[in-house]
Amino acid sequence: LPPGTPSATAQGAQVIAPAAALASSQATSGAVAPQAESEGHVVKSPMVGTFYRSASPGAKPFVEIGDEVQVGDPLCIIEAMKLMNEIEADRAGVVKAILIENGQPVEYGQALVVIG
């Protein structure tokens, strides 16, 4: 709902959506800064889950900024419902940015990595 838009409830009372709550949810939606988008191709999360840069806590990250990747190379893992889903590069290039911190939750469509 847009801020200040009333919505009907089952009892007929009106509820106003607070603008602050909407603004904070929009701010954390994972939008990529225009500068990052202009640097190359953005790889987005195909699911909701938890972002991991490596296969296990002590392991070396799949990629670092500056690494060259080929189509099919693993970039990260998204854990969803206790299943580890490897996210692969869909374009060849150089990793320009890693946009999510290790262990952070991600949303569907959220930008993860920029390949230039």
Secondary structure, 3 states (H helix, E strand, C coil): CCCCCEEECCCCCEEECCHHHHHHHHHCCCCCCHHHHHCCEEEECCCCEEEECCCCCCCCCCCCCCCEECCCCEEEEEEECCEEEEEECCCCEEEEEECCCCCCEECCCCEEEEEC
